[in-house]
Amino acid sequence: MLRIREMRTTDIPFAIRLTNPEGWGIPARDFRRIIRLDGRGSFVATEGKQRVGLATTAHYGRQIAWIGNVVVGKKYRQRHIGQRLVEHAIKYLSRMRVRHIALYSFKENFRFYRNLGFVQGAAFVRLRREPEARRFAKGTTFKALALSSVLSMDRKAFGADRRLLITSLLDAGAAWYLGFRIGPSGSYVVVKTYRDMNEIGPWVSFASDSRNLESLLRLVIDRSDRKPIEASCPVTNRQALRIMKKNHFHTIHRGRVMFYGQVARIGQPSAIVAHGFLDKG
């Protein structure tokens, strides 16, 4: 009989074994952070003594929440376990009185989420840059941007307060950030570090010209220790896509932000250069 319970820290080795075959590469520290931020918001599906599936959530007050890491072991698929996990997550977030529920979905999963009541929002492309031997010329510098400014810009662009999530990443040494401010406008980028790659996002920019954005990107490339770099950019941000292509990023996946019930209109989506996927891992 299928049961769904809250995820515990003792489930983390199982979560890693389950997600590694998907190529997500989520380390134990990410699952520990998810549980620490909300000890009741992540779930494990079991059949008897066997753990068979997983789903996590992250919510930001009552404004919006995100579902991530929905995965079922290969032996247990086609039994509606993924559906039950997502429905359980929705019920939990509804009890928390969250106004909007969203997730990032790649193209192959659109139908699955539509059948559960999700509708398609903005499209994005997943980009990847392979490491190169050359490094960019030195000389580009930005005045350090205070973390308080980063958090303020993120809240304005995202539409909800992700302070706890971002500071927990930085405090744990799992990410670093760069940014600048010119008059009332500015830009910042958070870079998550993994053993075998770096991930750009969130990257937010308010009225910054392409030269500053490209300089910021090149600093990220220089500091990435010749690791591959990935980012998920909204297809509507053509300036960002031009800069990424110019610096040898190529498309590896396509997806959409999906919302439960109806598309939410929050924040300033036009300011988003790259999504964070922070809620995923």
Secondary structure as UniProt FT lines:
FT   STRAND          2..6
FT   HELIX           9..11
FT   HELIX           12..19
FT   HELIX           20..22
FT   HELIX           28..37
FT   TURN            39..40
FT   STRAND          43..47
FT   TURN            48..49
FT   STRAND          50..60
FT   TURN            61..63
FT   STRAND          64..72
FT   HELIX           74..76
FT   HELIX           81..95
FT   TURN            96..97
FT   STRAND          100..106
FT   HELIX           107..109
FT   HELIX           110..114
FT   TURN            115..117
FT   STRAND          118..129
FT   HELIX           147..158
FT   HELIX           163..171
FT   TURN            172..173
FT   STRAND          175..182
FT   TURN            183..184
FT   STRAND          185..193
FT   STRAND          198..206
FT   HELIX           210..222
FT   TURN            223..226
FT   STRAND          229..234
FT   TURN            235..236
FT   HELIX           238..246
FT   TURN            247..248
FT   STRAND          250..260
FT   HELIX           269..271
FT   STRAND          272..275
FT   TURN            278..280
//
